[in-house]
Amino acid sequence: MSAQPRTPATRGIAFDVGSAAAEFARGAWELYSVFARTLYFIAKGKREKGATAAQMYAIGNKSLAFMTITMGFIGMIMVYQAGLQTQRILPDFTLLGATFLELLVRDLAASIGALMLATRVGAGIAAEIGSMVVTEQIDALRMCAADPIDFLVKPRFLASLVMTTALIVWAGAVAFAAGGATAYFAFDVPWRTFANLQLVDAGDLITGLTKCVAYGGAIPIISAYCGLSTFGGSEGVGWATTRAVVSSSLAIIALNFFISAAALVVFPK
């Protein structure tokens, strides 16, 4: 049987798919280039006094209240819902706190906290760098022999690695404390019973810290790439900000899957 001839519609679909694949490949390569150049400038770039510290303040201190309030409410909601389900099946709250702490350390604190940071930190980085692009400040940097990756991306990357980890550890502690208060007032679970560490092991800690570092590196790199690829004036800055939040969130979800899968192999329960 002879093959059916391709119609203009099918040719158009094939062209769209091929164009999208080529655009995705080009974007992935440019994103990798930003990441590789950031690592290079960390090793051999210029040392701007106070640049990283200023970004640590902007990323960490200014996100502290937001992370504290958000993770506090999340801790209360999760413990309350878990307690309701436990009460329906088997009214034994002995391992409620231990199970919640294991989930927090291994996954929830890092993943939920990073998603919250992507909305604030990622959007801020993309908007700031995107505004510099459309106002030709990036071109001015290049004319002064200053690489934008070295001058703008590197301090944000280093600051995010440190402050994302610190914020997530703090946010996890707040969520656990809020969950303990909820368990006490809603289900009469004493703090000594709730603060049970028996289910948390070294594998959980290593997995959680690995996610913190991975998310802390992904958010500024993706957001900076979106900012550097801005075009079209103020409207382009808005699109870059939206793209930074969406792309950072997708990267966090994808990294969560791969790190969790690897952890289950390396640290089987």
Stockholm file with secondary structure:
# STOCKHOLM 1.0

chainA/1-269         MSAQPRTPATRGIAFDVGSAAAEFARGAWELYSVFARTLYFIAKGKREKGATAAQMYAIGNKSLAFMTITMGFIGMIMVYQAGLQTQRILPDFTLLGATFLELLVRDLAASIGALMLATRVGAGIAAEIGSMVVTEQIDALRMCAADPIDFLVKPRFLASLVMTTALIVWAGAVAFAAGGATAYFAFDVPWRTFANLQLVDAGDLITGLTKCVAYGGAIPIISAYCGLSTFGGSEGVGWATTRAVVSSSLAIIALNFFISAAALVVFPK
#=GR chainA/1-269 SS CCCCCCCHHHHHHHHHHHHHHHHHHHHHHHHHHHHHHHHHHHHHSCCCTTHHHHHHHHHTGGGHHHHHHHHHHHHHHHHHHHHHHHHHHCCCCTTHHHHHHHHIIIIIHHHHHHHHHIIIIIHHHHHHHHHHHHTTHHHHHHHTTCCHIIIIIHHHHHHHHHHHHHHHHHHHHHHHHHHHHHHHHHHCCCHHHHCCCTTCCHHHHHHHHHHHHHHHHHHHHHHHHHHHTCCSHHHHHHHHHHHHHHHHHHHHHHHHHHHHHHHHHHSCC
#=GC SS_cons         CCCCCCCHHHHHHHHHHHHHHHHHHHHHHHHHHHHHHHHHHHHHSCCCTTHHHHHHHHHTGGGHHHHHHHHHHHHHHHHHHHHHHHHHHCCCCTTHHHHHHHHIIIIIHHHHHHHHHIIIIIHHHHHHHHHHHHTTHHHHHHHTTCCHIIIIIHHHHHHHHHHHHHHHHHHHHHHHHHHHHHHHHHHCCCHHHHCCCTTCCHHHHHHHHHHHHHHHHHHHHHHHHHHHTCCSHHHHHHHHHHHHHHHHHHHHHHHHHHHHHHHHHHSCC
//
